[in-house]
Amino acid sequence: MRAAQFCDNVRVSSDNDATLLESAIDAFLAENDPKAMDNVAFRGARFDHGLAWVHFPQGNGGLGLRPDLNRVVERRMREAGAEPADPTSFFMALAGPTILTHGSDAQRDRFLRPMFTGEEKWCQLFSEPGAGSDFAGLASRAVRDGEEWIVNGQKVWNTLAHLADWGMLVTRTDPEAPKHKGMTYFAIDMHSEGVEVRPLRQITGEAEFNEVYFTDARIPDDQRIGAEGEGWRAALTTLMNERTAIGGGSAGGGKPQKGAAANDAVKIWNTLDASEKTDVRRDRLMQLWVRAEVGRLTNVRAAEAAKVGNPGPEGSVSKLEFANLNKELYDFCIDLMGPAGLIDYDYTFRRPTELDATGANKSAQYAFLRVRANSIEGGTSEILKNIIGEQVLGLPGEPRVDKDLPWSKVPRS
């Protein structure tokens, strides 16, 4: 096939997808008025009509279309008066693709719909005190007991686990296998006996993060996601979607957006006296704004070029830049505010009910503190540099002397 003919076929396919989707949305909204329906019922109807994740297969909340068309669905739903997604639904973007890719038909039927409606909230249970950046070194054990698994161990930095109904849990099931091979992935009921969630107070005063303890907690085998010992593969699907979801956020640029760090800086700039608007500060503001705009446009381009399937390591690039830029932007915001940046913030201990990864929906003082976590959550910036070097740039990997050793023989502190 000639290149021009191939491009024409792609355009025809894209046009057909868009036309099909618009027709599906029109038919759906003719029968379902978001202003007259309960939000859970409305989102359930969206799922049943394939307008939850349009790139998912039919019957699993999708229509088998291009993933970038999800933006069209969300725009049309907002225009029709639908409520935005629950702020705690971030983990839907992680658990949904993982269950679709690695789960059984029964698990897709059980979990995807209530996940999308918001009736069941999810959290991620990956990191451990002794296995953060080295995720494959985790030690939480799951031992099979008939048709159940008994879990003991501890997880940490679990965002909004205090609100979750279900957790994405990765455990060690075969300590005699190499560390990447002896892991198994589960969906665990967070309300089951033996699961304890404790708050971790942050620099902001909040306890958005938690630590979770498992003491003889039991998980039915039908809640195992993927094959026994294949937890690493399933976890990679979750992690890649997490980094893409975080890195796909916008630091601003373009038209003013609520909760966009670059535009928060512009807003603060506009409150300054003329004497405070020095050329040096103006130059720095424009440098940061341009970087934010480049990031925003890069994410738009990536979404338009997206293909059906789970994201690759490229999401690590966006996530790394997102973390660095957010910290620089809010450093600049506080500098612009001068002494006022040091006051008017409440450090009272509280447990949040929503996720705000940049903090830009709150005060600049809060955001300055909250974005410190951006270079840790979803994979540390140091680990992301390794991923980019090895999997994107094709550089030689760092020596891994424990790669083929049984996990039980790997030295641990």
Beta strands, then each sheet from edge to edge (+ up, - down):
strand 1: 122-125
strand 2: 141-145
strand 3: 148-156
strand 4: 166-172
strand 5: 183-189
strand 6: 195-200
strand 7: 209-220
strand 8: 224-225
sheet 1: 1+ 4+ 5- 8+
sheet 2: 2+ 3- 7+ 6-
end
